Amino acid sequence: MSDPNGLIQPGRTAPGFTLPATPDGALLGPEQFRGQPVVLAFYPADWSPVCGDQMSLYQSAAPVFAQYRAVVLGLSVDGIWSHRAFAESRGIEFPLLADFEPKGEVARSYGAYMPNGEAARALVVLDPAGKVTWSYLSPPDVNPGADGIFDALDQLAADRKVMAG
């Protein structure tokens, strides 16, 4: 469960879920990417300027995420058709998952749901086994960028080298 003060904290097992990823009904969730780090990028709304810039940044950073073998999943309470149009308009190729019905259920389970009915702007990095290794709650109007994510992925990679060494 999430921390009573908000966002799920490192060390916890991430709540499992699958959500619609495409209009044809394909479902995706972090469990499908076990063995790889997963970045969950919760964001308030497809068409807001800050969200557009944030998701576009993660798309432009795709080669860096690939170096870590990390999967990025965007999540908001918008519907799948809104996600599709938004992704096409911004050139976003990673999955945008629709936490639409029941509205915000996954965001709530991660402590990333706001009283206004939107997902919070929150980042959660899962290790290859599905445990939370880093989480960050950003102010709704601030793009959190990618540095914190890359620091968390660097730490995961370092931890794996120590364990393998």
C-alpha positions as CSV (number, residue, x, y, z in Angstrom):
1,M,0.0,0.0,0.0
2,S,1.1,3.6,-0.3
3,D,2.6,5.7,2.5
4,P,-0.3,7.4,4.5
5,N,1.3,10.7,3.6
6,G,1.2,10.2,-0.1
7,L,3.3,8.5,-2.8
8,I,4.4,4.9,-2.4
9,Q,7.9,4.7,-0.9
10,P,11.0,2.8,-1.9
11,G,11.3,-0.7,-0.5
12,R,7.7,-1.6,-1.1
13,T,6.5,-4.1,-3.6
14,A,4.7,-2.2,-6.4
15,P,0.9,-2.9,-6.6
16,G,0.2,-5.1,-9.7
17,F,-2.1,-3.8,-12.4
18,T,-2.9,-3.9,-16.1
19,L,-4.5,-1.0,-17.9
20,P,-5.7,-0.4,-21.5
21,A,-2.8,0.6,-23.7
22,T,-4.5,0.7,-27.1
23,P,-8.0,1.2,-28.5
24,D,-8.2,-2.5,-29.5
25,G,-8.2,-3.5,-25.8
26,A,-4.5,-4.5,-25.3
27,L,-3.6,-4.4,-21.6
28,L,-0.2,-3.6,-20.2
29,G,1.3,-3.5,-16.7
30,P,4.6,-3.6,-15.0
31,E,4.4,-7.4,-14.4
32,Q,4.8,-7.9,-18.2
33,F,8.3,-6.4,-18.0
34,R,9.7,-8.4,-15.1
35,G,13.5,-8.6,-15.4
36,Q,13.7,-5.0,-16.5
37,P,13.5,-1.7,-14.7
38,V,10.1,0.0,-15.1
39,V,9.5,3.7,-14.9
40,L,5.9,4.7,-14.1
41,A,5.3,8.3,-15.1
42,F,2.0,9.4,-13.6
43,Y,0.7,12.7,-15.1
44,P,-2.4,14.9,-14.7
45,A,-3.7,15.3,-18.3
46,D,-2.8,14.5,-21.9
47,W,-3.2,18.0,-23.4
48,S,-1.7,20.2,-20.7
49,P,1.5,22.0,-21.7
50,V,3.6,20.7,-18.8
51,C,2.5,17.1,-19.4
52,G,3.2,17.4,-23.1
53,D,6.7,18.7,-22.5
54,Q,7.3,16.0,-19.8
55,M,6.2,13.0,-22.0
56,S,8.1,14.5,-25.0
57,L,11.2,14.7,-22.9
58,Y,10.9,11.0,-22.0
59,Q,10.4,10.1,-25.7
60,S,13.5,12.0,-26.7
61,A,15.4,10.2,-23.9
62,A,14.3,6.8,-25.2
63,P,17.9,5.9,-26.2
64,V,19.1,6.5,-22.7
65,F,16.3,4.4,-21.2
66,A,17.2,1.7,-23.7
67,Q,20.8,1.6,-22.3
68,Y,19.3,0.7,-19.0
69,R,16.8,-1.8,-20.6
70,A,14.2,0.3,-18.8
71,V,10.6,0.5,-19.9
72,V,8.7,3.8,-19.5
73,L,4.9,3.6,-19.0
74,G,2.9,6.9,-18.9
75,L,-0.3,6.8,-16.8
76,S,-3.1,9.3,-16.5
77,V,-6.9,9.2,-16.0
78,D,-7.5,10.2,-19.6
79,G,-9.2,7.7,-21.9
80,I,-7.3,5.5,-24.5
81,W,-8.5,7.6,-27.5
82,S,-7.2,10.8,-25.9
83,H,-3.9,9.0,-25.2
84,R,-3.7,7.8,-28.8
85,A,-4.3,11.3,-30.3
86,F,-1.9,12.9,-27.7
87,A,0.9,10.3,-28.5
88,E,0.5,10.8,-32.2
89,S,0.6,14.6,-31.9
90,R,3.7,14.5,-29.7
91,G,5.6,11.6,-31.4
92,I,5.4,9.5,-28.2
93,E,6.1,5.8,-28.8
94,F,6.1,4.4,-25.3
95,P,2.8,3.2,-23.9
96,L,0.4,5.6,-22.3
97,L,-2.0,3.7,-20.1
98,A,-5.6,4.7,-19.4
99,D,-6.3,4.7,-15.7
100,F,-9.8,5.7,-16.7
101,E,-12.3,3.2,-15.2
102,P,-12.5,2.9,-12.3
103,K,-11.1,6.4,-12.5
104,G,-7.7,6.7,-11.0
105,E,-7.7,3.2,-9.3
106,V,-4.0,2.6,-10.1
107,A,-2.9,6.1,-9.3
108,R,-4.7,5.7,-5.9
109,S,-2.9,2.4,-5.2
110,Y,0.4,4.2,-5.7
111,G,-0.6,7.3,-3.7
112,A,-0.6,9.4,-6.8
113,Y,-4.2,10.6,-7.1
114,M,-5.3,14.2,-6.5
115,P,-8.6,15.3,-5.1
116,N,-9.4,17.1,-8.4
117,G,-9.8,13.8,-10.1
118,E,-6.4,13.7,-11.9
119,A,-3.3,11.7,-11.4
120,A,-0.6,13.5,-9.6
121,R,2.7,14.3,-11.4
122,A,4.6,11.4,-9.8
123,L,7.5,9.2,-10.9
124,V,8.1,5.7,-9.6
125,V,11.0,3.4,-10.6
126,L,10.6,-0.3,-10.1
127,D,13.5,-2.7,-10.0
128,P,13.4,-5.8,-12.3
129,A,11.6,-7.8,-9.5
130,G,8.8,-5.2,-9.2
131,K,10.0,-3.4,-6.0
132,V,9.9,0.4,-5.7
133,T,13.4,1.7,-5.7
134,W,12.7,5.4,-6.1
135,S,9.6,7.7,-6.1
136,Y,9.1,11.4,-6.5
137,L,6.1,13.6,-6.3
138,S,6.4,16.8,-8.3
139,P,4.3,19.9,-8.0
140,P,1.5,19.6,-10.6
141,D,2.8,22.6,-12.7
142,V,6.5,21.6,-12.6
143,N,8.1,19.2,-15.1
144,P,10.2,16.9,-13.0
145,G,12.6,16.1,-15.9
146,A,14.5,12.9,-16.1
147,D,17.6,13.4,-13.9
148,G,16.0,11.7,-10.8
149,I,14.9,8.7,-12.9
150,F,18.4,8.3,-14.4
151,D,20.0,8.6,-10.9
152,A,17.7,5.8,-9.7
153,L,18.5,3.7,-12.8
154,D,22.3,4.3,-12.2
155,Q,21.8,3.1,-8.6
156,L,20.0,0.0,-9.8
157,A,22.7,-0.8,-12.3
158,A,25.4,-0.3,-9.7
159,D,23.5,-2.6,-7.2
160,R,23.2,-5.3,-9.9
161,K,27.0,-5.1,-10.6
162,V,27.7,-5.5,-6.9
163,M,25.3,-8.5,-6.6
164,A,26.8,-10.1,-9.8
165,G,30.4,-9.4,-8.8
